[in-house]
Amino acid sequence: MTVVADRPHVSPRRDEIRATLAATLGVPADAVSVKATRPEGLGLSGDGVGCFAVAIVRG
C-alpha cells in the first residue's frame, strides 16, 4: 500500500499499519508492504487537507 499525504508522517507507525493490514487480510506481515510519498502540491492532499492510499492485492 502506498499512502500519499503531507501529514501525518507514516514512518513512525509503518509497522503498526503493516501488522493491522496483514491481520485484516489474513496474511503474514512479510506479505504486506507499506510505503509513503508526498503529493508535491497536487489536489487536496497537497494542501495538507486530505490523504489517500493506493493498494494492489494479488490473489
Wavefront OBJ file of the C-alpha trace (Angstrom):
o trace
v 0.000 0.000 0.000
v 1.210 3.485 -0.776
v -0.072 6.345 1.380
v 0.015 9.754 -0.320
v -0.033 12.627 2.183
v 1.935 15.578 3.501
v 0.718 14.822 7.020
v 0.683 12.706 9.108
v 4.079 11.091 8.678
v 3.644 7.356 8.120
v 7.111 6.174 9.142
v 6.542 6.243 12.931
v 3.509 3.939 12.537
v 4.502 1.919 9.451
v 4.932 -1.373 11.356
v 1.585 -0.933 13.108
v -0.185 -0.243 9.796
v 1.523 -3.244 8.208
v 0.525 -5.580 11.061
v -3.080 -4.352 11.029
v -3.393 -4.795 7.259
v -1.859 -8.276 7.445
v -4.249 -9.341 10.221
v -7.235 -7.922 8.341
v -6.233 -9.693 5.122
v -5.291 -12.917 6.917
v -1.758 -12.972 5.509
v 1.716 -12.876 7.089
v 3.120 -9.399 7.758
v 6.004 -10.061 5.359
v 3.427 -10.289 2.549
v 2.379 -6.654 3.141
v 4.357 -3.597 2.068
v 3.596 -0.089 3.311
v 5.307 2.998 1.949
v 4.553 6.700 1.821
v 5.118 9.539 -0.582
v 4.342 13.237 -0.684
v 1.905 14.619 -3.263
v 4.114 17.663 -4.021
v 1.212 20.151 -4.179
v -1.348 18.033 -6.024
v -5.017 18.494 -5.090
v -6.436 18.314 -1.566
v -3.707 16.039 -0.262
v -1.094 18.522 -1.455
v -2.779 21.289 0.529
v -2.496 19.213 3.708
v -6.289 18.824 3.767
v -6.534 15.131 2.922
v -4.671 11.988 2.030
v -5.268 8.843 0.028
v -3.918 5.336 -0.246
v -3.296 3.073 -3.209
v -3.350 -0.685 -2.700
v -2.707 -3.603 -5.021
v -3.921 -7.010 -3.869
v -2.761 -10.129 -5.665
v -4.692 -13.310 -5.064
l 1 2 3 4 5 6 7 8 9 10 11 12 13 14 15 16 17 18 19 20 21 22 23 24 25 26 27 28 29 30 31 32 33 34 35 36 37 38 39 40 41 42 43 44 45 46 47 48 49 50 51 52 53 54 55 56 57 58 59
